[in-house]
Structure formats: C-alpha cells, structure tokens
C-alpha cells in the first residue's frame, strides 16, 4: 500500500473519531495510532459480525462432505461480495 493511501485512510478515521494520533516523545518522526472508545466499539461490532459469519458457516457444514463445504464457501464468498 502506498504511504499516501495510508495517510488518507488515517485522516478519514481520525475525522470520524475512530483513532487518535500521538507523536512519540522519543522520536518526533514516529506517530502512534490509538483507537478511541468509538473505534474500539466499531472493532467489537465487526469482530462480533465475523464471529457470527464463521459460526453460521461451520454450523451449516458440520459433518458434511467436501462438496457441501465448497458450496457453502462459495455462498459465503458471494454474500461478502454483495456487501460491497
């Protein structure tokens, strides 16, 4: 990833209140990125969402054949693609 892309992304996250930037006192060239409470809540929400997806996937394929697993993975892929 290009540094400019990372900077733009961090600017947007900071504008939305998800992160804070803190300059290092030891080396002014170093910036630490810290999650705010709002950012921490968002991470928890996403973590919960992906746990739900994986739990549902494994529940649906437990004890089935490889072909069933391949079909379920394809369905999961399609669902995630449609979320874009």
C-alpha positions as semicolon CSV with decimal commas, in nm:
position;residue;x (nm);y (nm);z (nm)
1;X;0,000;0,000;0,000
2;X;0,125;0,347;-0,079
3;X;0,200;0,581;0,209
4;X;-0,041;0,838;0,063
5;X;-0,323;0,581;0,073
6;X;-0,250;0,502;0,436
7;X;-0,239;0,872;0,525
8;X;-0,574;0,939;0,356
9;X;-0,731;0,642;0,533
10;X;-0,596;0,752;0,870
11;X;-0,719;1,108;0,810
12;X;-1,070;0,976;0,744
13;X;-1,065;0,753;1,052
14;X;-0,944;1,044;1,263
15;X;-1,211;1,279;1,120
16;X;-1,478;1,023;1,212
17;X;-1,340;0,993;1,565
18;X;-1,221;0,631;1,544
19;X;-0,849;0,696;1,604
20;X;-0,614;0,949;1,759
21;X;-0,260;1,024;1,652
22;X;0,007;1,075;1,918
23;X;0,360;1,187;1,838
24;X;0,638;0,996;2,006
25;X;0,829;1,199;2,261
26;X;1,144;0,999;2,190
27;X;1,136;1,042;1,811
28;X;0,918;1,310;1,651
29;X;0,917;1,116;1,322
30;X;0,713;0,840;1,488
31;X;0,336;0,869;1,522
32;X;0,139;0,623;1,732
33;X;-0,217;0,542;1,623
34;X;-0,457;0,482;1,912
35;X;-0,816;0,359;1,894
36;X;-1,070;0,584;2,060
37;X;-1,362;0,434;2,252
38;X;-1,573;0,486;1,938
39;X;-1,312;0,297;1,732
40;X;-1,297;0,021;1,991
41;X;-1,676;-0,018;1,974
42;X;-1,661;-0,040;1,594
43;X;-1,391;-0,310;1,613
44;X;-1,601;-0,506;1,861
45;X;-1,904;-0,483;1,632
46;X;-1,704;-0,608;1,333
47;X;-1,546;-0,885;1,540
48;X;-1,893;-0,999;1,651
49;X;-2,020;-0,987;1,291
50;X;-1,736;-1,206;1,159
51;X;-1,771;-1,449;1,451
52;X;-2,139;-1,484;1,358
53;X;-2,050;-1,549;0,992
54;X;-1,792;-1,815;1,078
55;X;-2,018;-1,977;1,337
56;X;-2,301;-1,999;1,082
57;X;-2,064;-2,137;0,820
58;X;-1,931;-2,410;1,047
59;X;-2,278;-2,493;1,179
60;X;-2,402;-2,543;0,824
61;X;-2,115;-2,770;0,714
62;X;-2,051;-2,971;1,031
63;X;-2,050;-3,339;0,938
64;X;-2,100;-3,284;0,566
65;X;-1,897;-3,375;0,261
66;X;-1,627;-3,166;0,094
67;X;-1,866;-3,076;-0,189
68;X;-2,109;-2,927;0,063
69;X;-1,822;-2,728;0,221
70;X;-1,716;-2,595;-0,120
71;X;-2,074;-2,487;-0,191
72;X;-2,106;-2,315;0,146
73;X;-1,775;-2,132;0,097
74;X;-1,891;-2,016;-0,246
75;X;-2,217;-1,890;-0,094
76;X;-2,024;-1,707;0,178
77;X;-1,798;-1,551;-0,085
78;X;-2,098;-1,434;-0,286
79;X;-2,262;-1,287;0,024
80;X;-1,949;-1,093;0,114
81;X;-1,908;-0,971;-0,244
82;X;-2,267;-0,843;-0,244
83;X;-2,197;-0,640;0,072
84;X;-1,950;-0,412;-0,112
